Amino acid sequence: MLVDCGGLTFCDCTGLSVLLAAARAAKAGGRDLRLCAVPHPLARLLRLTHAGRAFTIEQPDDR
């Protein structure tokens, strides 16, 4: 499953919780949750919380 985060301007702990729940649901179904076009604030949040490990983060030229 691919989530395009390009239009995201804000993400707090609630948004992160939703993304993590979606990643768990995807993994339970034998799939990965992939994030693309991750803006700097979300990348920073993922880095600070170590939550980035739950996702495959694609670079713009990976698709």
Rosetta blueprint (number, residue, H / E / L):
1 M L
2 L E
3 V E
4 D E
5 C L
6 G L
7 G L
8 L L
9 T L
10 F L
11 C L
12 D L
13 C H
14 T H
15 G H
16 L H
17 S H
18 V H
19 L H
20 L H
21 A H
22 A H
23 A H
24 R H
25 A H
26 A H
27 K H
28 A H
29 G L
30 G L
31 R L
32 D L
33 L L
34 R E
35 L E
36 C E
37 A L
38 V L
39 P L
40 H H
41 P H
42 L H
43 A H
44 R H
45 L H
46 L H
47 R H
48 L H
49 T H
50 H L
51 A H
52 G H
53 R H
54 A H
55 F L
56 T E
57 I E
58 E E
59 Q L
60 P H
61 D H
62 D H
63 R L
